[in-house]
Amino acid sequence: MFKPKIDILFYTHKNLRTDDTAIRLYEKVVSYGEPFDLNKWSIDGGRWKKIRIPKSFEEIRKLIPDPEFDVISFVFVKEGDYFTELGISRRGYNGFNIYGRPADPDIITLTIERELLEKDITNQLLERLIQITKDMYSLLNPYYGYGHDGDDWSPLRKEYKDENIDLRLFNERIFSPYWMNFFGPELVHNLGGREKVLNAPAYKKELLEDGGILLLVEPSPLNPDLPSYRKKLKEIADYFGISM
């Protein structure tokens, strides 16, 4: 049985087959230590077929450019107690990416079990998680990214309802606000410009080096069903003209 989790997703036009970004991404996340010390790997050929477990990290370096494989997973497992996962889905693959729809971008996910953040009474782990996502953004130059509690499905209604949503449209607009939102420079422009995004009624707004913006709706992704949390999401949706 899967435990509740926090999911971070990025959409990028980088082709992670053709350069060392995937390796650099792995090395950056691992540098933050437990529970991000990713020490197990697998590569998947699509819809969970042809899964291969490399015997060493050097082997996975060689396999990353192989067009036969579509998903790379780096996992940290703590004695069977909890896990953290970094996943990379290649463009054109429609098994692992969001809701199984074909996609032009490469999609990167970082998953951490919610329980770890619930036990983090000092918020040090949460602060590390936010910093990791900012580092990931810098490496990936995504046009869009978001993070939320994996059980928080209500902001996703629009995506489930509209079968025709093309993930490439995330370059032009957003369909739902989430706890964490990364808007690349082009998306910032399409949302009304830097000044408008930085004036959104969110807990935190941060201008990033490339002109993108990080927007946190609330201090934490936990307790997304609280009325105050839902109200804040609705305020953000209304501000950007999103129908929820």
N, C-alpha and C positions, 0 to 999 in steps of 0.2 A: 504494500500500500504506500502511495506517495505521500510524503509529509507536505504540509503547507510550505510555500516558498515565495521568495521575492524574485521577480524576473526583470532583467534589464535587457533591452534589445536595441541594436543599432542597424541602420540601413545605409550601406555605402556603395558608391559606384566603383570603388577600388576592386580590382580582380585579385583576390587573395591567392590565386594559383600562381601568379606571375612574379611576385616579389617576396620579400622576407617579412611582410607585415604580420602574417599569422604567427611566425616564430617570435617576433618582437612583442606581439600582443601577449603571447604565452609567458615570455620572460618577464614582462612588466607586471602581470598579475601575480606570478609566483613570487616576485620580489617583496610582496607585502606579507608573506609568511602565512601561517595557519590563521584561518581556514582556507586560504587561497593558494596553498602549496600544492598545486595540481601535480599529481604523481602517477596517474594512470591515463592511458590514451586508447582511443579506438578510432577507426576510420570506416565509414559506412558508404556502400555503393548505391544507396537510394532505397527508400521505403524499407529500411532495416534489412536489406539483402546485402550479401557480400561483406558483412562486417569483418574487419580484420583488426586484430590486436597486435600492434607493433611490439617487438621485444625490447626496443630501446628508443630513446628519444632521437638518436641519430637516424634510426630507420624512419621515424615519422617525418623527419626533415626531408628525406628522399621521396616520401610518398605524397607530400602535400601538393606538388605540381601535377600529380597523376590525374588525368581527366576521368578515370574510371570511378574515382571516389568523390562523393558529394558532400559528406558531412564529416567534420573532424570534431571529436569530443575530448577535452582534457578534464579529468575528474580528480577531485580530492575526496577520499573516503576516510573518515575517522573511526576505525575499528567497527565498522558497520553501524555506527551511531548516527552520523549525519554525512552529508556530502555537499560539495560545491562543484559546479560544472561551468566550463567555458566551452561553448559550441560555435562552430563556424559552418554555415550552410552556403554552398556555392550558388552563383546565379543560375537561373534556369531549373534549379531543383525544386520540385513541388511536393516533397514528402515531409520535410522537417520544418520548412519555413512556415510563416504564420498562417494557420488555418488551411494549409495544404493547397494554397492557390499559387499558380505560376508567378515567378517574380524575376524582375530584371536585376535587382541588387544582390550583392552578397549580404547575408544577414548574420549578425553576431549576437549571441546570447550569453549572459552571465547570470547564473542561478545560484542563490544561496538559501538555505532553509530558514524559514521565518523564525523558528525557535531560537536560533543563534542571536538574532536581533532582540528577541523578547527577553533573553537572559542578559543582554548587554546594558546593564543599568547605568553605566557611565557614558553610553553612546559612543564609545571609542571605535567599536566595530562599524557602526553606522557612518561615522566620519571617514573611516578608511574606505568603506564601500563607495561613498560619494567621491572621494579622491581618485579611487581606481577608475570609476566611470569617466571622470574628467581626463585621466591619462589615456583611457581607451579612445575617447573622442579625439584627442590630439593625434593619436596614431592612425585612426581610421578616416578622419575627415568626413564623417557621415553627413548626409543631408537631413537625417531625422533619427531620433532615438527616444526611447521612453523607458520608464521603470515603474513597476507597481506590484502590489500584493497579488500573487497568482490566483487567489480566490476572488479577487475583485473583478467580477465579470460585467457588472452593470455599465461601466464606461465603454465596454466593447460592443454594446448592443448594435451600434450603427454598423460596425464591421461585419458582424454576423448577419445582420438583416440584409445588407446589400451584397448580393453574390457577385456583382460586377466590379467591385472595387479593385482597381489596379494599384499594386504597391508603389508603382512609379509616381502615382498621384501624391504620395507623401512629400514629394519635392515641391508641390504647389500649395498644399493645404494640409490641415490636420482634421481628423475625424472625431477625436475625443481627447480631452485633457487627462493626464495621469499624474500620479504623485511626482514623478521626475519627467521632465521634458527637455530634450536637446533639440534645438532648432539650428540647422546649418545656415550659412549666410543667405543662400537663395531663398530658403523658407522664411527666414526673418523678413526679407524684402517682400515676399508674397503675403505675409501676415500683416503688412502695414508699415514695416520699417522698424529700425532699431528703437526709436523713441517709444513707439507704441508697445512693443513687446516688453521693454524694460519698465513700462508703467502698468503692466498687468497686475491685477490684485492678488499676487501670489506671496507666499512666505519669503521666498528668496529669488532674486534675479541676478545673474552673473554674466557679464560680457566676456566671451572667450577670445582667445588670441586671433582666431581666423575671422572674427566678426559674427560668429554664431553666438547663441545665448542658451544658458542653462536656466531653467525655470523649475523651482520646487514649489509645489502647491502647499505642502505642509512640512513641518520639520521631519516627520517620519512616515514611512509607508504603512505602519501598523494601524490597526483599527479603522480600516477604510469604510466600515458601515456606520460609523458615528455620524449623527446628523450634521455636526459641524464640518466634518470632512466632506460629506456629500454636498453641503451648501457651498463650500469653497470650490469644489469641482464645477458646480453649476455656475458660479460667478465667473470662473475662467472661461467656461464654454460660452456664456453670454457675451463676454468681452470680445471674444474672437468670432462671434457669430456662428457658433456651432450648435446644431440642433441635437439635443440628447433626450 
